[in-house]
Amino acid sequence: MATASTCSFCCGERTCHTYPGQGEAELENYALLQSPDAMPEATLRRMVNGVSCRRYEQVVDLARTGFGVKKSSVSRGFVRASANEVQQLCERRFDNERFVVIFIDGKSYAGETMLVTLGITASGEKKVLGLRQGATENATVVTALLEELRERGVKTDAPTLFVLDGAKALRAAVARVWGKFGVVQRCQTHKRRNIEAHLPEKHHDELSRQLSLAWQETDHRQALKLLRTTVQWLRRLSPDAAASLEEGLEETLTVVRLNVPALLRQTLSTTNPIESAFSVAESVTHRVKRWRDGDMRQRWCVAGLLDAESRFKRVKGHKQLATLIQALAQAAHGSRLDDQRQRA
């Protein structure tokens, strides 16, 4: 039986005429609050927003006497709700979506590597597509993730821009699943970090200056010329640094070659959108003191990524995506013509 409540705003009476609804609780609503399905979702929402199991009793909206809330029950509620979110993410369908851009990156997460895919639709919306636990250097894991996206409706026969770090397995998996419809942009941030790893710190500022000058160019030929000049400069300082820039050099300029407008290029030249999503996910997990298994990491990671997704805004320059779609189609068509000439 529901217990009577009193008005908390003015009169303290069981039935308030000034603030309707502040009086006696409805039996139906009370029953819904005590539903076993209500607890996991509420638990997940609060834990993702920074409330630990131990502090949950202090902030829970519902009376402890009505629910018997304890830390162990909150944890069990989180497990059920987060496991359900993992399942929902892995079963999302994208049959009616057109993803113009797909970001792929592997991030260290609680001592393990999570491989995440994030897509940008033709209208500029960002969506988490899927994730796998495993290294980006593992071609089997990467290919399995991309094949799973295909099975869930992501179109592999539509020209798509892939923004990747330097892992060879990522590049090979895109070619295997998307073929000539996969156009690759190498993350400029990853490339700069890789070069810096082979270069004394005193030269980092000059390296950044030269790379920025090339990557901000609007003329593809001029950008290539500037990068090749940088390679010559690096050879005098560190042959390994020069080799690092030469590897995949032209793919760092794909957005320049496609004439992507400057505002949109800021988003598409690096894997920063995934970095941003992971920063939200990691802010959730800093409270976790003991990781029991890989499944726990995946559940927490998905909870954080979906929380980040709920805050996503359309990409800057989204109105220019139509121009990018046309450029990708021309690039894919040119690749097919090249293949036909080689076979002939």
N, C-alpha and C positions, 0 to 999 in steps of 0.2 A: 504494500500500500504506500502511495506517495505521501511524504510528509509535507505539511503546509509550510510555505515560506512567507515572509513578510516583506513589505515594501522597503527597499534599502535607500530610497531617494528622499522621501518626505515624511509620510505619516506613520510608518511602522505598522500599519494595519495589514491584515491578511488579504484584504481586497482593496486595492487602491484605485480610485476613479481618476486621479490626475495622470498616473503612469500605468495604463492598462498593461497587463502581463506581468506586473510585479507581485501579484498575489499568489494564489495557490497554484502549484505546478500541475500541468496536464499529465494525466496518467500515460497517455500515448507517447508524449515526448520523453517522459522518464524511462519508459520501457525501451525507447530507441537508444537513450544514453547508456543503458545497461546492456545493450546488445554486445555480444562478444566480438563483433566486427568493428565496433566503434573504437576500441582501445588500440589495436595495432596502428591504424592510420594516424590517430592523434599522437601516439608515441613517436612514430617516425617523424611527423612534422616538427615536434618539439625538439627531438634529439638532433635532427639536421640543422635546426636553427640555434643550436648551442646549449641545450639543456641536457645535462648528463643524467644517467640513471639515478645517481645519488641525490640530485637536486630536484628531480621530477616531482617528488611529493610536495615540494614547497610551492610549485607553480601550477600544478594540475588544476584545470578549471572545475572539475567535478569533485565532490566531497569524498574523502578517503573512505568514509563509512559506507558510501554507496557502492564503491568499487573494490575496497580492500587493496589499495595500491601499494605495492612493495617494489623494491629495486629488481628483484628477480622476475616479477610479472611484467615490468616495463621492458626488460631485456628480451623476454620471450615475445612480447608484442612487437618489438623492433625487428626481431628475426623474422617473424611471420610477414610483417609488412614489407620489409626490405627484400625478402626472398620473392615476394609477389611482384615487386617492382623490377627485379632482375628478369623474371619470367616475361613480364609485359614488354620490357625493352627488347628482349631477344625475339619476341613474337610480333613486333610492330610490322605492319604492312605498309609498303610505299608504292603500290601499283599505280596510283594516280598522281604521283609526285614526279617532278622533273628537277633533278639535282644538277645544277650547272657546275658546282665546285664541290669537291670532297677533300677534306683534310684528313691525313692519317699521321699519327704520331704515337710513339711509345714513351710512357713516363714512369719513372720510379715512384711507386706508391706503396708506402708501408713496407719497404724492403723487397717488393716484387715489382715486375714491370707489367703495366697495363697498356695494351694496344687499343687505341680509341679511334673511331671514325666519326667525323662530324660533317654534315652536308649543308650546303646553301641552296635553297630553292630558287626558282626563276623569279620569285617575288622578293627575294632577299632575306627570307627567314632562315635561321640557323637551327638545326635539329641534330641531336645525338643519334647516330645510326646504329651503333653497336660497339661492343668491346670484347676483347679476349685477354686472358692472362697469359703472357708469354713475350719473349723478346722480339723486337722488331727485326733482329738479324735472323730469325727463324722463318724461313720461306714457307714452311708447312703451315705455321700458325697464321701468317699474313694471308696466304692464299685461301685458307679455310674461312677466314673472316670475310674476305671479299666475295667468295662464292656464296656464303650465307646471305650477304646483302642482295646478291642477284636472285636468290631463291625467295627473298622477301619482297621482291618487286622493284628493286633499284635497277633502272635501265642501264644495261651495259652496251647497248647499241646506239646510244646517244653520245655525241662528243662531250667529254667531261674534262674539266681541269682538275688535276690532282696536285695538291700542295703537300710535299713530302720532305723529310729530312734526308740525310745522305745514305741511309741504309740500302744496300743493294737488293736485299730481299723485298723491300717495299716496291722498288722500281720493277723488279722481275714479276712480282705478283700482279701489279697493275697491267703490265703487258700481257700476262697470261690470261687474265679475266676480261679486261676491256679491249685488248688488242690495240688497233690503230685509233680507236675512239678515246683512248686515254692519253691526254696531253699533260706533261709533267712540268710543274714549276718547283724547283728546288728551293727550300726555305733559306732565305738569305741570312737569317740570324744564325741558323745552324752552320752554314758555310763559313761565316765570319768567325764563329767560335772555333771551328775546326782548324782554320788557318792560324788563329792566335795561339793555339796549343803548340804550334811548331815555331813560334816566333818570340823573341825576347819582349818583355812587357814594354820596354821603352819605345818600341815601334808600333804599338797597338793603335795609338791615336792617328798616326799617319796612314795606317792600313784602313781604318774606318773612314777616313777622309776620302781616300782614293776609291774604295768600294762604293761609298755613298754617291760619289760623283758619277760613277758608271751606272749604278742601279736606278738613279733618278733621271737618267737620260730618256728622252722621248724617241730618239733616233736609234734603231737597233744596231746599225753598222757602227755608229760612233760609240755606243755602249760597249760593243765587242772590242773595239780598238783600245778603249780605256782599260778594260780588264786585261787585255794582253800586255799592255804597258805595265800594269801592276804585276803581272807574272814575271816580267823581266826584272823589275825592281826587287821582287822577292827572291829571285834566284841568286842575287848578290848577297842576300842576308841569310837565307835558309832554303836549300833545294827542296826540303820536305814541305815547307810552307807553300812554295811555288807549285809543287805537284798537287797539293791539297786544293788550291784554287783551280788548277787546270782540270781536275776531275769534276765532270759535270758543269763546267763553266757556262756553257751555252744555256743549260736548263735553269740557271739562276736568272736568265734574262727572258724567259718565256712570256712574262706579262708585258715586257717591253715589245717583244716581237709581235704579240697579239694586239698591240696598241690599246691596252687597257687604260682607261682614263686614270689620272693621278689619284683621285679620291678613292676609287675602288681598288687601285693597285696597292694602297697601304694595307688593305686587309688580305689581299691574295698573294703577297710576296713572302709571307712567313706563316708558320703554324701557330701564331699568337692566339687565335681563337680557341684552340685546344688548351694552350697554356693558361688562358684566362679561366676556362672551365675547370681545369685541374686545381687552380688556386682556391676556388670555392670548395671543391671536394676535399682538399687537404686541410682547409680550415675546419672542416667537420671532424676529421680524424685525429687532430692533434690531442684530443682528450683520451683517445684509446691507449691504455697502458699495456695491454697484452693481446697479441693477435694469435688466435687459436688455430686457424687454418686458412687456406686460400679462399674458401667460400666466403668467409667472413670479410676478407679484403674486397672481394668482388661486390658483396652486398653493400658495404659502406661506400665503395667507389661509385656505384650506380646511384645510390641515394644522393651523394654529393653532386654528381653530374646532372641528374635530373633537377636538382634544386637550382643549379646554375642555368640549366635550360629554361626554367620558368622565368628567369630574369633577362634572357636574351632579347636584344632588340634587332631590328633589321639592320643589315650591314650598311655602313656608310657608302653612298654611291650606288645603292641598289637599283636606281632608275637606269643605270648604265649597263645592267646585266644583259639586256637585249642585244647590245652591241657585242658583248663578249660571246654570246651564243652564236652569233653570225661568224665571228672570228674563229671560234672553235670548229665550226662546221667547215670553214675554208681550210683550216689546218689539217683536219682529218681527211678531207677530200684530197689535199695535196699529198698526204702520206700514202693514200691508196694509189694515186697516179705514179708516185715514185716506185712503189712495189711492182706495178704493172710494167713499168719501163725496165726494171731490173729482171723480171721474169722473161720479158721479150728479148 
